[in-house]
Structures are given as structure tokens and as C-alpha cells.
Amino acid sequence: MAIDPSQECCPKFDPEPWDGKELTWTDRPFVRDHVRCFLHIPLGFAGVMTRNLAAIEAAGVADPQMVVLARNCSLWGMDLLLGTIGDVPGASMTRLSGTFLAKVFEGPYSREGQWRREMDALVKARGRTAHEVLAYYTTCPKCAKKYGKNYVVLLAKI
């Protein structure tokens, strides 16, 4: 399938404000949903995204940055957190607070295990302890192909 370069689904990601930075969030709102997986491969991901994005748009709380985080990835599922600027009626909401060390990686998702080891080493090198690591998928696969870069940001709560 050809990608129409005139269509923008995901904004182009700029890694500079994220890479190696510490970010502090206070009660940052996210819609929380769950995606089933089979051996780490998401099933029905597009449907979950479409449903939640429609609800976010209808509520008028879309975040222009559109931070999409994955939490608790396992062989069989993951929690998906979609950043908003406010609450979405009827949606399961969660809020994130704390300081997060961000590291930008680029490449295929199959390298995520290597990236997590690098992230652990970075956290330890800074004399910190990671309480949780979240993955920020900056673009959908179609836009990653269009832009020629597949950036993933790992966020370690320190």
C-alpha cells in the first residue's frame, strides 16, 4: 500500500526535547485502555486507538503532542495510555506524576529488549533506580515509514 505523503496522521517527532532529559509530570491525564497481545504482538491495536481517539476528540481534550505510552507489556497484553489535556467522559482515566528519565531510540520494535537494557544502564549510570519503564511510541508504523524514522522513547520513572 502506498503512503500518501500529503496526509499527516502523526506529527513528525523531534527527539531533541526528549533525549536524555528528565521530565516532571504532575497529574498528567491519560486515557487508559488494554490491548491484547500474542507473543508481544498487539492484536486489535488500531481499533483500540480509533475508539479512544474518537472519544478524546469528542470530549475536546486532544493533546497536540499526542503522547501514547505502553505499560506492563507482556506476552499477552499491555496497557495503553493516551495523553490528553483533560478528562474523557466514560473513559478509564489515569494520571501520571513523577520524574521520568527519557531516552530516544530509533529502529525496529524488535530491538526493544536491547533498548531496555541500555535504559537500565543509563539509569544506573546516573545513580538512580527505575521504578517503572514506559514506552512512548512516537508515530504509527505508516508515519514512521513516511518519515523514514521509527523513534521510540523509553521513560524510566526515577
N, C-alpha and C positions, 0 to 999 in steps of 0.2 A: 504494500500500500504506500503510495507517495504521500509525503508530508507537505502540506501547503505552508510555505514559509511566511505567508501573509497572516496566517492565523496564529494568535498567541493564546495558548491555553495557560501556560505557566510563565510568569515573568522571568527574564534572564537573571540568573543568580550571580551576585557579586560576592566572591569569597572573602575579600579583604576585611569587611567589618566583623567577620566571624572567626577567622583562622587564628588560633592561639589566644583568643580573647576570653576574659571572664565576664559573663553576663549575669546580672542580678535581676531576677523577676520577683515581683510581689503580687500574689493573687492573679496571675495572668490566666485569663479564661480560655478553656478549650472544650470543645465538644468531644466526648469520649464514646467510642464505639468499638466493636470487636470484629476482627476479620479471621475467618477460619483459614488454616494453612494445612498443607500436606507436605511434610518434609521441608518445612520453611518456605514453601511456595504458596503465596497468598491465593485464595480461591474467592472469587466474587469481589475482589478489591474495588473494581470500577463501580459496581453497584452501590457499595458502601459509601464511596466518595461522592457519587452523584446524588444519592439520597441526602447526605449530610450537607453538601454544598448548597443544594436547593433550600434546605431548612435555614441555613445560615443566611443566604441571600434574602429569603422571605422575611427573616427577622431584622434585616438591615444592619447586621453586625459583622459583615465581612471585613477581615483584616487584609489590607493591601499587600502585606508581606506574605500572607498565607503560609504559616509555619505548620507543617504536617509532621508529627512525631510518631514513631513506633516505640512501644514499650512492651517489655516482657515477651519478646519474640521467642517462640518455641517451635518445636516440630509441628505443632497442631494449631497454633493460633497466636495472635498478637493484638494488643490494644492499640487503637489508632486514636491520636489526639489531634484535632484540627483547631488551630488557633483562631480566636475571634476577638472582637473588641467589646463583647457583651454577652449576655445570656441568650440562649435559643430556647424559646418555649417548647416544652415537650421533649427536649433532648436531654441525654445524660451529660451533665456538665461536671468538669473538674477544674481545679485551679492549681497552678504550679507556682511555688515560691522557693527561693533559694538562689545560691550562686552556682553557676554552671561553667565549667571549662569547655570551650568549643574547639574542635579541631576539624578542619575541612579535608576530605579525601576525595579523590577523583578516580573513577574507573568502574568496572562492572561490579554489580552487587555480590558476585561470588567471592569478592575479596574482603567482605565484611568481617570475617573471622580474623584476618590479618590486621585490619584496621582497629579492631577492638583490642588486640594485643598491643598495638602501637599506642592506643589511647591509654591503656593501663600503664604503660611505661612512662608516658608523658605526665600522667597524674602523679606517679611515684617520684619522678624526677623533680617535680615541683613541691615535694614533701607533703602531698595531700592524700586523702583517701576518697575514692569514688563510692558514693552510697547507692548510685543508680546510674546507668548509662542509657540515654535515649538516642534514637537515630532520627535525624531530620532529613527527609527525602526532599530535596530542593526543587525537583521537577519530575513530571511524569516521564515514562520511557519515550514517548513520542517527542516531547520537547527536548529531552536530553539528546536524542538523535538529531533533532533540528539544530540545536546549539553546538553540537559536537563535543559536549562535556557532560558527564554524569557525576555531578557533585553530591556527596552525602556528608552531612555534618554530624559528628558524634558529640553529644553533650553529656559530660560527666558531672553529676551533682556532687559538689565538693563541700 
